[in-house]
Amino acid sequence: MDGIQAQIVDGQSGLLIDDPRDLKGFAAAIGELLADSAFAERIGKAARQRVRERFLAVGRLREYVELVASLL
């Protein structure tokens, strides 16, 4: 799995829409976030945490250091 599907867990760290041309689906997802600010806040915090843990350079650097250490 690549791209946005690798970055977002639907309903946990974002909302995914199956068809990017589905304007009604997009509007429904936005409406869901606007209607429930607590849910929007939870999903936003989860998204930030997921990015910190999986996608920032510091995390990748740690993985490279561990790899090099295991090879030595």
C-alpha positions in Angstrom: 0.0 0.0 0.0 1.4 3.3 -1.0 0.4 7.0 -1.1 -2.3 8.4 1.1 -3.6 4.9 2.1 -0.2 4.3 3.8 -0.4 7.6 5.6 -4.0 7.6 6.8 -6.0 5.0 8.8 -9.6 5.6 7.8 -11.6 6.8 10.8 -8.6 7.0 13.1 -6.1 9.4 11.6 -8.2 10.7 8.7 -11.1 10.0 6.5 -10.6 8.2 3.2 -12.8 8.4 0.2 -12.7 5.5 -2.3 -13.2 7.6 -5.4 -11.4 11.0 -5.4 -14.0 12.2 -7.9 -16.9 11.5 -5.5 -17.9 15.0 -4.5 -20.8 13.7 -2.4 -18.5 11.4 -0.5 -16.0 14.2 0.1 -18.8 16.6 1.3 -20.1 13.9 3.6 -16.6 13.4 5.1 -16.2 17.2 5.6 -19.7 17.4 7.1 -18.8 14.6 9.5 -15.8 16.5 10.8 -17.7 19.8 11.0 -20.6 18.2 12.8 -18.5 16.6 15.5 -15.6 18.8 16.7 -14.5 16.3 19.3 -14.1 13.7 16.6 -12.3 16.2 14.4 -9.9 17.0 17.2 -9.2 13.3 18.0 -8.6 12.5 14.4 -6.3 15.5 14.0 -4.2 14.5 17.1 -4.0 10.9 15.9 -2.8 12.1 12.4 -0.1 14.3 13.9 1.1 11.5 16.2 1.1 9.0 13.2 3.2 11.4 11.2 5.7 11.9 14.0 6.0 8.1 14.6 6.2 7.0 11.0 7.1 9.7 8.5 9.5 12.3 10.1 13.2 12.2 9.2 14.2 11.6 12.9 12.4 8.3 12.9 14.0 7.2 9.6 17.4 8.2 11.0 16.9 6.0 14.0 16.0 3.1 11.7 19.1 3.7 9.7 21.3 3.8 12.8 19.7 0.6 14.0 20.3 -1.1 10.6 24.0 0.0 10.5 24.5 -1.1 14.1 23.1 -4.5 13.3 25.4 -4.9 10.3 28.6 -4.0 12.3 
